[in-house]
Amino acid sequence: MPARHDTGAAGDGTPPPSPAALRALVAALEDGLLERDAAVRLALLAALAGEHVLLIGPPGTAKSELARRLHRAFAGCRYFERLLTRFSTPEELFGPLSLKALEADRYERLVDGYLPTAGIAFLDEVFKANSAILNALLTLLNEREFDNGAGRARTPLVSVVGASNEVPADEALLAFYDRFLVRVPVAPVSDGAFDALLTLPPRTDTRHAATIDAAQRDAIRDAAATVALGADARAALHALRAALRDAGIAVSDRRWRQFVALLRTAAASEGRAEVDALDLWLAPYVVAHEPAQQPVLAAWFVAQVADAAADELPWLARAVEAFGKQLEIEQSLPADDGDDAAGKLALARAVGGAADGGGMLRVVAAALEERLRRRFSPVHVAARTAQVDAVIADATRIAADAQARLARLQARLAGRLWLPPTLAARLVDGPAATLARAQSLAAQLQAIRAGFAALPVDETLAAGAPEPVALAG
């Protein structure tokens, strides 16, 4: 974590920015950046925590624009930007050698205006730099220090935003890759947002209405240091570690510690005194080693941590199907008079099909068909409706549980600043879909129950209960 700034010393009484102020800043950062709600929030949160961000995606996906906007969010920070190639020289990043220092036998650089004096920096194609640059960057990113000649100087670096088309495959680059705590995949806008992309107006605003100064950044770090790690968050972190172990994803002790610090920063800046399990939405962007692992970890969070996965209720759907088929069979059974009844029922249906609409022939045919339908004992009908009632009760309970789960989740999501709106909508959609599914199946069961209740009854039939409808699963 970067050193404390002189302008924001501990105990100077400067409060951290309010959640409302941060929300307004997020809105300003996000304005005009389509489908970048996660990237915007992750970049700002990482900077507040003193961590670095890697944006992984093709050119032309607003990576540099996001870095420039992030710079404008921090008052008093200088900005530095470079596109790195294998031919880039240390002078391009760290400044030219000082001729006066060379005359005095000192090997020093003129760093003013270069990376060692920047607060926010954007390094495009960051993994294409040569080893001389990467070695210097390792110390700068991790320690916030720069070796200039015989001395090592502190730097005002808040956060580096790196960009790359892909994750480095060279093992020699893995140590540098690990310096980026937050890794965010970015892609071209989807088809759904394409029209909005075509009609975006030119952006003319170059400043943010509100910014964060060094004292406020220090106040956030002070507040984060006092945030507790809640019991549900601890349990979720243990479950995450087990899931990563099963998936063969290794996470270093240092990265776990940095991750917890990021979680505490998120909670503190939202005005909370405790990290909870929902804060683990950040996990895919921190512990995934490559972009392909992130959707898997995101699905794990939705299902296992947020308990927000949609349930299609397959067993309930099979029950509806089984009851429906049984009702069709019993509604179509002929009267128990042998082949003669079956023939008469077939004749009645044929006559009914040939009758013109509204004619007397149709009425007679319908009455004949009704008389020739199978009769059932009251016990039979009661047994069928009772079995359906039991499943309706299950469906009603499932719907009530889904409704309660949805309400709890909505309450937990209220006031969240960092959790992206697209993810919040996905979380809410899960229990909402389960609720709608349960209600729909319950309505179908009610209709089937009404069908069983309307079966023709013969009070004189023996009171034998039928075999229950087989409900698989």
C-alpha positions in Angstrom: 0.0 0.0 0.0 1.3 3.5 -0.8 2.8 5.7 1.9 0.5 8.2 3.6 0.5 11.7 2.0 1.6 14.7 3.9 -1.6 16.5 3.1 -3.8 13.9 4.7 -2.1 12.8 7.9 -3.9 10.6 10.3 -6.0 12.4 12.8 -6.3 15.7 10.9 -10.1 15.4 11.0 -10.6 15.1 7.2 -13.6 12.8 6.7 -13.6 10.3 3.9 -15.8 11.1 0.9 -19.4 10.2 1.5 -21.0 7.3 -0.4 -23.2 9.9 -2.1 -20.2 11.8 -3.3 -18.5 8.6 -4.5 -21.7 7.6 -6.3 -21.8 10.9 -8.2 -18.1 10.4 -9.1 -18.8 6.9 -10.4 -21.7 8.3 -12.5 -19.4 10.9 -14.0 -16.7 8.3 -14.7 -19.2 6.0 -16.3 -21.0 8.6 -18.4 -20.8 7.6 -22.1 -18.9 4.4 -21.4 -21.3 1.7 -22.5 -21.3 -1.6 -20.6 -18.4 -0.6 -18.5 -20.1 -0.4 -15.1 -17.8 -3.1 -13.6 -14.6 -1.7 -15.1 -15.4 1.8 -13.9 -16.1 0.7 -10.3 -13.2 -1.7 -10.1 -10.7 1.0 -11.4 -11.9 3.6 -8.9 -12.1 1.2 -5.9 -8.6 -0.3 -6.7 -7.2 3.2 -6.8 -8.8 4.1 -3.4 -7.2 0.9 -2.0 -3.8 1.8 -3.5 -3.9 -1.1 -5.9 -3.2 -1.4 -9.6 -5.6 -2.5 -12.4 -5.1 -4.5 -15.5 -7.6 -4.0 -18.4 -7.5 -7.0 -20.7 -9.1 -6.7 -24.1 -8.7 -5.6 -27.7 -7.8 -2.1 -28.9 -10.6 0.4 -29.1 -12.5 -0.6 -26.0 -12.1 2.6 -24.0 -9.2 1.4 -21.9 -7.2 4.6 -22.2 -10.3 6.7 -21.8 -11.1 5.0 -18.5 -7.6 5.7 -17.3 -7.7 9.4 -18.2 -11.1 9.8 -16.5 -9.7 8.0 -13.4 -6.9 10.5 -13.3 -9.4 13.4 -13.3 -11.1 11.9 -10.3 -8.1 12.5 -8.1 -7.2 16.1 -7.2 -3.6 17.0 -7.2 -2.5 13.9 -9.1 -0.3 14.1 -12.1 -0.9 11.8 -15.1 1.4 9.8 -17.2 0.7 7.7 -20.3 2.8 5.6 -22.5 2.4 2.9 -25.2 5.1 0.3 -24.6 6.9 -1.8 -27.2 9.9 -4.0 -27.1 11.9 -1.1 -28.4 10.8 1.3 -25.6 13.7 2.7 -23.5 13.8 3.5 -19.8 14.2 7.2 -20.7 10.6 7.1 -22.1 9.2 6.2 -18.7 11.6 7.4 -16.1 13.2 10.5 -17.7 16.5 11.3 -19.4 19.8 11.2 -17.7 20.9 14.4 -16.0 23.9 15.8 -17.8 24.9 17.9 -14.7 24.7 14.8 -12.5 26.9 12.9 -15.0 29.5 15.7 -14.8 29.5 15.1 -11.0 29.9 11.3 -11.6 26.3 10.6 -10.6 23.9 8.5 -12.6 20.6 10.2 -12.1 17.5 10.8 -14.1 15.4 14.0 -14.6 12.1 12.4 -13.5 9.9 15.5 -13.4 6.9 14.9 -15.7 7.7 11.2 -16.0 6.3 8.1 -14.3 8.1 8.6 -11.0 6.2 11.8 -10.4 2.8 10.6 -11.6 -0.2 9.8 -9.3 -2.2 7.9 -12.0 -0.5 6.3 -14.9 -1.7 4.4 -17.9 0.7 1.9 -19.5 -0.6 0.4 -22.7 0.6 -3.0 -23.9 2.4 -3.2 -20.6 3.8 -6.7 -21.1 5.7 -5.8 -24.2 8.3 -3.8 -22.3 11.8 -5.1 -22.1 13.4 -6.5 -19.0 15.2 -3.3 -18.0 11.9 -1.5 -17.8 10.0 -4.3 -16.2 12.6 -4.6 -13.4 12.3 -1.0 -12.5 8.5 -1.1 -12.7 8.3 -4.0 -10.3 9.8 -1.9 -7.5 7.8 1.2 -8.5 4.5 -0.7 -8.5 5.0 -2.7 -5.4 7.0 -0.4 -3.1 6.0 3.0 -4.6 9.8 3.8 -4.7 12.1 4.5 -7.6 15.9 3.9 -7.7 17.4 7.1 -9.0 21.2 6.9 -9.0 22.5 5.8 -5.6 19.3 6.8 -3.8 15.8 5.4 -3.6 13.0 8.0 -3.6 9.4 7.7 -2.6 6.9 8.4 -5.4 3.3 9.8 -5.3 1.9 6.9 -7.3 -1.7 6.1 -6.5 -2.5 3.5 -9.1 -1.2 2.2 -12.4 -3.8 1.2 -15.0 -2.2 -1.4 -17.3 -3.6 -2.6 -20.6 -3.0 -5.7 -22.6 -4.6 -7.7 -25.4 -4.0 -10.9 -23.5 -2.6 -12.5 -20.4 1.2 -13.0 -20.6 2.3 -16.6 -21.3 5.9 -16.0 -20.6 6.7 -17.2 -17.0 9.3 -14.4 -16.8 6.4 -11.9 -16.8 4.3 -13.6 -14.1 5.9 -11.7 -11.2 5.0 -8.4 -13.0 1.5 -9.7 -13.9 0.9 -10.5 -10.2 1.5 -6.8 -9.3 -2.0 -6.0 -10.8 -4.4 -7.0 -8.0 -7.5 -6.3 -10.1 -7.8 -7.8 -13.6 -10.7 -6.7 -15.7 -11.7 -8.1 -19.1 -13.1 -5.6 -21.5 -14.8 -6.4 -24.8 -16.5 -4.4 -27.6 -20.1 -3.5 -26.8 -22.8 -6.1 -27.3 -25.3 -6.1 -30.0 -27.8 -4.7 -27.5 -25.7 -1.6 -27.0 -24.5 -1.1 -30.5 -27.2 1.4 -31.5 -26.4 3.4 -28.4 -22.8 3.4 -29.4 -23.6 4.7 -32.8 -25.6 7.6 -31.4 -23.3 8.6 -28.5 -22.8 12.4 -28.5 -19.3 13.8 -28.4 -18.0 14.2 -24.8 -17.0 17.7 -24.1 -16.7 17.7 -20.3 -13.1 17.2 -19.3 -13.4 17.6 -15.5 -15.4 16.0 -12.8 -17.7 18.0 -10.5 -16.2 16.3 -7.5 -12.7 14.9 -6.9 -10.9 13.0 -4.2 -7.8 14.6 -2.6 -4.9 13.0 -0.8 -6.4 13.7 2.7 -9.7 11.9 1.7 -7.7 8.9 0.3 -5.9 8.6 3.6 -9.2 8.9 5.5 -10.6 6.0 3.5 -7.6 3.9 4.3 -7.9 4.8 8.0 -11.5 3.8 8.0 -10.7 0.6 6.1 -8.2 -0.4 8.7 -11.0 -0.5 11.3 -13.5 -2.6 9.2 -14.1 -6.0 10.6 -14.2 -9.2 8.6 -17.7 -10.6 9.2 -18.4 -14.3 10.0 -20.2 -14.8 6.7 -17.4 -13.2 4.8 -14.8 -15.5 6.5 -16.9 -18.5 5.7 -17.2 -17.4 2.1 -13.5 -16.8 1.8 -12.8 -20.3 3.1 -15.3 -21.8 0.6 -13.6 -19.7 -2.1 -10.2 -21.1 -1.2 -11.6 -24.7 -1.4 -13.2 -24.0 -4.7 -10.0 -22.6 -6.1 -8.0 -25.5 -4.9 -10.4 -27.9 -6.6 -10.1 -25.9 -9.8 -6.3 -25.9 -9.6 -6.0 -22.1 -9.2 -3.2 -21.0 -6.9 -3.4 -17.7 -5.0 -0.5 -16.4 -3.0 -0.7 -15.4 0.6 0.2 -11.8 -0.4 -2.8 -11.7 -2.9 -5.2 -13.0 -0.2 -4.0 -10.2 2.1 -4.4 -7.6 -0.6 -7.8 -9.0 -1.5 -9.0 -8.6 2.1 -7.7 -5.0 2.2 -9.7 -4.3 -1.0 -12.8 -5.8 0.6 -12.3 -3.6 3.7 -11.9 -0.5 1.4 -15.2 -1.3 -0.3 -17.0 -1.7 3.0 -15.5 1.4 4.5 -16.3 3.6 1.5 -19.9 2.4 1.6 -20.1 3.4 5.3 -20.1 -0.1 6.6 -18.2 -1.4 9.6 -18.0 -5.0 8.4 -17.2 -6.9 5.3 -20.0 -9.3 4.4 -20.3 -12.1 1.9 -21.7 -10.0 -0.9 -18.4 -8.2 -1.1 -17.0 -11.3 -2.6 -18.4 -10.2 -6.0 -14.9 -8.9 -6.3 -13.3 -12.3 -6.1 -13.4 -13.2 -9.9 -11.4 -10.0 -10.7 -8.8 -10.8 -8.1 -8.2 -14.5 -7.8 -8.8 -15.6 -11.4 -5.5 -16.1 -13.2 -7.0 -15.6 -16.7 -10.2 -14.1 -18.1 -11.7 -17.5 -19.0 -11.8 -18.4 -15.3 -13.8 -15.3 -14.3 -17.3 -16.3 -15.5 -16.9 -19.6 -13.7 -16.0 -17.8 -10.4 -18.8 -15.3 -11.0 -21.3 -18.2 -11.3 -19.9 -19.7 -8.1 -20.5 -16.4 -6.3 -24.1 -16.0 -7.6 -25.0 -19.6 -6.7 -23.0 -20.3 -3.6 -22.4 -17.0 -1.9 -25.3 -14.8 -2.9 -27.8 -17.8 -3.1 -29.3 -16.1 -6.2 -29.2 -18.7 -8.9 -32.5 -19.4 -10.7 -34.1 -22.8 -10.0 -36.2 -24.2 -12.8 -37.8 -26.6 -10.3 -37.6 -29.7 -12.5 -39.2 -32.1 -10.0 -42.2 -29.7 -9.7 -42.5 -29.5 -13.5 -42.4 -33.3 -13.7 -45.1 -33.5 -11.2 -47.3 -31.1 -13.2 -46.7 -33.2 -16.3 -47.5 -36.5 -14.5 -50.7 -35.1 -13.0 -51.7 -33.6 -16.3 -51.3 -36.9 -18.2 -53.2 -38.8 -15.5 -56.1 -36.3 -15.7 -56.2 -36.6 -19.5 -56.4 -40.4 -19.2 -59.2 -40.3 -16.6 -61.2 -37.7 -18.5 -61.1 -39.8 -21.7 -61.9 -43.2 -20.1 -65.2 -44.6 -21.4 -68.0 -45.8 -19.0 -67.2 -49.2 -17.5 -69.7 -51.0 -19.8 -67.3 -52.9 -22.0 -66.8 -52.6 -25.7 -70.3 -51.3 -26.3 -69.7 -48.2 -24.2 -66.5 -47.6 -26.0 -68.2 -47.8 -29.3 -71.0 -45.5 -28.3 -68.5 -42.9 -27.0 -66.6 -43.0 -30.2 -69.8 -42.5 -32.1 -70.8 -39.6 -29.9 -67.5 -37.9 -30.5 -67.8 -38.5 -34.3 -71.2 -37.0 -34.3 -70.1 -34.0 -32.2 -67.3 -33.4 -34.6 -69.6 -33.4 -37.6 -72.2 -31.2 -36.0 -72.4 -27.5 -37.1 -71.8 -24.9 -34.5 -74.7 -24.2 -32.1 -77.0 -26.9 -33.6 -79.2 -29.3 -31.7 -77.1 -32.2 -32.9 -74.0 -30.9 -31.2 -75.9 -30.5 -27.9 -77.2 -34.1 -28.1 -73.8 -35.4 -28.9 -72.2 -33.6 -25.9 -74.9 -34.9 -23.6 -74.3 -38.4 -24.9 -70.6 -38.2 -24.5 -71.0 -36.9 -20.9 -73.3 -39.9 -20.1 -70.8 -42.3 -21.5 -67.8 -41.0 -19.6 -66.3 -43.1 -16.8 -67.7 -42.5 -13.3 -65.4 -42.4 -10.3 -66.0 -43.0 -6.6 -65.8 -40.0 -4.2 -62.8 -41.6 -2.6 -61.0 -41.8 -5.9 -61.6 -38.0 -6.6 -60.7 -37.1 -3.0 -57.4 -39.1 -3.3 -56.5 -37.4 -6.5 -57.2 -33.9 -5.3 -55.4 -34.6 -2.0 -52.2 -35.7 -3.8 -52.3 -32.6 -6.0 -53.0 -30.4 -2.9 -49.8 -31.8 -1.3 -47.7 -30.7 -4.3 -49.5 -27.4 -4.5 -48.5 -26.8 -0.8 -44.9 -27.6 -1.8 -45.1 -25.1 -4.7 -46.6 -22.5 -2.5 -43.9 -22.9 0.1 -41.2 -22.7 -2.6 -42.8 -19.5 -3.9 -42.9 -18.0 -0.4 -39.2 -19.0 0.1 -38.2 -17.4 -3.2 -40.2 -14.3 -2.3 -38.5 -14.0 1.1 -35.1 -14.7 -0.5 -35.7 -12.0 -3.1 -36.7 -9.5 -0.4 -33.6 -10.3 1.7 -31.4 -9.9 -1.3 -32.9 -6.6 -2.3 -32.4 -5.3 1.2 -28.8 -6.4 1.2 -28.2 -4.8 -2.2 -29.7 -1.4 -1.2 -27.1 1.2 -0.9 -24.3 -0.8 -2.5 -22.0 1.5 -4.3 -19.4 -0.7 -5.9 -21.4 -3.8 -6.9 -22.2 -3.2 -10.6 -25.8 -2.6 -11.6 -25.6 -5.4 -14.2 -24.5 -7.8 -11.5 -27.2 -6.6 -9.1 -29.8 -7.2 -11.7 -28.5 -10.7 -12.4 -28.6 -11.4 -8.6 -32.2 -10.2 -8.4 -33.3 -12.0 -11.5 -32.4 -15.4 -10.0 -34.9 -15.6 -7.1 -37.4 -13.6 -9.1 -37.3 -16.2 -11.9 -37.7 -19.0 -9.3 -40.7 -17.2 -7.8 -42.3 -16.8 -11.2 -41.6 -20.4 -12.1 -43.1 -21.7 -8.8 -46.2 -19.5 -9.2 -46.8 -20.6 -12.7 -46.5 -24.3 -11.8 -48.7 -23.8 -8.8 -51.4 -22.2 -11.1 -51.1 -25.2 -13.5 -51.6 -27.6 -10.5 -54.6 -25.6 -9.4 -56.1 -26.1 -12.9 -55.3 -29.8 -12.8 -56.9 -30.1 -9.3 -60.0 -28.5 -10.6 -60.1 -31.1 -13.4 -59.8 -34.0 -11.0 -62.5 -32.4 -8.8 -64.8 -32.1 -11.8 -64.6 -35.8 -12.8 -68.0 -37.5 -12.9 -68.8 -39.1 -9.6 -70.9 -42.2 -8.8 -71.8 -42.4 -5.1 -72.6 -46.1 -5.4 -69.1 -47.2 -6.6 -66.9 -49.1 -4.2 -64.8 -46.7 -2.1 -61.4 -47.9 -3.2 -58.5 -45.4 -3.3 -56.5 -45.4 -6.5 -52.7 -45.8 -6.7 -51.0 -42.4 -6.2 -49.7 -40.8 -9.4 -46.0 -41.7 -9.7 -43.9 -38.5 -9.3 -40.4 -39.2 -10.4 -37.7 -37.4 -8.4 
